[in-house]
């Protein structure tokens, strides 16, 4: 059975569109968070269903169209009916007092050049009926003119879900959720099911101010998420492709292809930011190793035992991760291909000294650590110094490790870490401002297009 969803425009969205065009309010400061007071769109059940092969839209002429009072019916007829039918259909009505037509050959007044010599719409041919000899043929002018375009306010989203596991069952009527975001704020969400062929068309997407879709598909007990491009009045239609896999409890031979760490001294302590790329072979989604009394764990990261203020960014999901002293546990299924994760935290600096270390439950092919040349000294454990390089933020030192076996810990001890004075208390949480975006869907959309998140259903 074919399935189709429809989003209906709500008054809140229309009001916001009008306000954006007419408001005289001062522009919002860069970086200020956008807010949504009420939903800008509402869900309406689709009155009909259709397949992908059918037309996207039918443009129809509105019925009951009326003309301004006193305007004639554009037939050339006067108030008394004289001259009726003399002008071609669609010709504008003649003004009061205009000489009547239809009494002379060709329907024009005496002395007017004859028309209707074979050109479309009664237009005289070149050299005939009053057109000078050698005049260019203008019969094709309107045909070659580009049609006028009008910005769209409603868009259509097509979703195609495919099976990535060889020999796996074809994707059918899996559950699906669509969320729409405007400037990082979720404005609407809808739940439904795919068609039997793993596709879905969503009509009525409000694109006037620009929205970005987040699609979540549940397949074989795993939730697969994908972020689309922004849909706006110039790009109202979009097709999204999502690949799903069959789940397995057999651990694949995956690795951390890269683990990059950057550090910077702040008033709160040594700020550490990490970016990891997980690479997994095969064509099945690993749901994790069983854990006693808890969720299965797919990835365990070792971080400094005294780390505080841990924030999980892109790739992690708050409901599918645990932060414990010296460890970050992820319960997200590991899927084929590459996945990126981000995290940040602070390490205390005492009398200019700090100690950091890192490990993982999977082998690390390449690890890089970046540290400003701020006068601090380092004692390496499992890392190799590569020198320094001038960067935009100043001279930066580089350290390398890899390949690093699963479970092995590397790190460094720092001394003479420069002290950074605390900022003046102005009522703002500057420490929070320095933290990366959280792991919500909003943060994933702001981080960029193409990010994919996989969750265990239920």
Steps between C-alpha positions, in 0.01 A plus 500: 500500500630844408548747778528876503514753779395860493613791714248781533599860552396640836419864572811531712726439201310750283514762773871448539550539125310831499687623804832422335404713201355800687664509842710799592654329800875527531683196359595227744861500614724243328497169684187583699274198540181494301180423685167353397193605696257262334500233228527654155334213320248233580451147380202416282404151387552452130170508309645273233792276422727479198817334382839638405429462132203737503502876458627704792241773469193595298460868414130581452315816405303637797127480451263790550750764385330840473598823333489852644159660487427672169765310300376342183546136424795571271311414180499846354126540554376838611233555755242468226656191353631671187815352355445174690739232395716735292805480725684176563433314825703641788532850347465774767173692502493823301471829695185708487480707182738285300389456138314181453676226310357233279357738239806494273687213332703313755301660779713822505404866425521642153855549382651263756744250344348160445594231746464124515724400209611174637691597815397361838243695692419727208850659490585617143783327320812690404440702187127435513207675658695813590836354618793640301694271269802343671351534849616207719256225577379569851265208524747304711596777741263402779579134453870559559444720805582327831191446715472703817586315821346538841654409835345188650352492849424126513743219429508124462740258668557153355663240727660185359615232746714213372640178645878501548543139614567251223221244487297695755125538464373789295403809694126516548257699711752594769417769752623849419515838674553833326612805696528851352744759633521874439821669612578208726158494668260211449171635367315181413512120509292223351494120527390250241603198295683452174333354196548131433788587266683701770412845370287789618389835359430789736307787347420840645844568650507874595814644339435874508761572765712188447479168686740209538366142521619232742379151409499204741427149373455195725627179342573167669490663842748777410421868440684658206504880472600721209509878459398662173582825325312819581171532308400856411304694238770448237561134594152379602541134402751244621571128489669330797661155488539297820682166520407253773658169602410176668605485866756256636643412842830386349766767553654626175869583461448876528758762598546867574652621178588830668487657846596867504535688830556873549573670833488861618558659841195685633390653828298182572796270437651323203230478237515184288307445177489166320389392155492131412430315176376141534545273199309173476518234226225258403134560428328452835431723800664381821273554800773459761641261754265394780563685826394375840206701627519761226480582132739332257819704448639554150780747573687590819734799513756563774538865603676664798357369827456854639332638187193713568242688298483221240290593196409254223455648154441372148475121465403437863145489632431592861252218548751252357816603687629497858773719648684345792822599677774455242268341240248576230273207404303496175206266446442606139517217247813504284402509133701433184704789364627802691341680794625814675476575873584814698553558872652767725589535868721685746799368694599683819835683511665503844809714553553507126482121465251274324491140381304367203466150354293322238402146406227315309334161480589486130842543335595853394674531164613859543493730801599867494526741793517879450634728772578874481864602539408690817818432700373184667719190510390145428605148596374251243366149554445311174499821293762636261579872454477622140606861549288812466330706232362852477121496497235771501485488879878505537777243509370147565689188609416159351519151652423165342420143599391203297413244434380460859370164612152467651515560874843669495519845665725784383532847646717784627583692816504878468685750719528879499153528349430875477231631728209669330321770695128457548279739312301770676173367639241662276223252567579275205616140520812535286607145576177377345553727201832330436346154497411335169144439396325215678397172350144592417367475146512880479876500561550232236317709244699816585825301481441426134321295241573135448542400862339167582396368838397144577302400808353185644124510480316480829 
